[in-house]
């Protein structure tokens, strides 16, 4: 016997009413965004400003009393802000392709789905297109918690430091999935980057010790190889280690998620722009410098930061490419380059360097996407 009244009807009606209010409020906010866009264009102000984004996300997190998590609230607001960018001015974001890479995934999670994305195929392509003004912003990988610094990105700052600035940073949790359109026991060959095979070595040894492993230039390209094999032979038994996004993009199913041997793998990305950011109150400054060729020169530079109680969160080095055994150092320091204290520290450190360049100051990333 059917009940006389739907027990969920009252809840659904209340939810529907709240949905109407939410949509109305979002559109009221959007109307203000359109006006803000007009003012920004009139005064030559950048549409995307990381310090403002950081401030909004901090305030939203402070307002949140649950039950939704801070991560969920931030994801919602990133999509709202993504739609706002599109209303103010269409934004083009360049990333290291092909489609479905972790760089692509990081860009989508940070900038949302309402902006345009350009597959620039190579890290140098991202630098170059930002410098030329063909894209508004570019996203490059700079550091992995397991693999360390991305040497290609560091080297390119030596070439492009006069034409691009670091505008922001993004942290992405990297999870590998096994992707295939066959049953798990039908997998015969697996495509992926050598680094991905290395990070999933123990899992593969247990689950697929006899599967052929075929190197590819990227995890996204690995999924494309699977797609090509499937188009030729649906029973090919081909699989790839890559991102769930790549699987979605190329219609290849996820067989197993999170197959990496070490959990907690995070890649840090930098946002490139031709503009500079204003202080947010919680900033980081990236600096590139080459020291004099004398004993203790690097220690002298680092002691400047220590004496002034400025925390260095990262240090790396690369050959300067000008003189053999001459190195360029990269450091990240807490603070904004325009802060009086930081400006004084940078000036003091410069006295011990042959060359010192501030690559950019930007809000510190707090959440791992």
Secondary structure, 3 states (H helix, E strand, C coil): CCCCCCCCHHHHHHHHHHHHHHHHHHHHHHHHHHHHHHHHHHHCCCCCCHHHHHHHHHHHHHHCCCCCCHHHHHHHHHHHHHHHHHHHCCCEEEECCCCCCHHHHHHHHHHCCCCEEEECCCHHHHHHHHHHCCCCEEEEEEEECCCEECHHHHHHHHHHCCCCEEEEEEEEECCCEEECCCCHHHCCEEEECHHHHHHCHHHHHHHCCCCEEEECCCHHHHHHHHHHHHHHCCCCCEEEEECHHHHHHHCCCEEECCCCCCCCCEEEEEEEECCCCCCCCCEEEEEEEEECCCCCHHHHHHHHHHHCCCCEEEEEEEECCCCCCCEEEEEEEECCCCCHHHHHHHHHHHCCEEEEEEEEEEECCCCEC
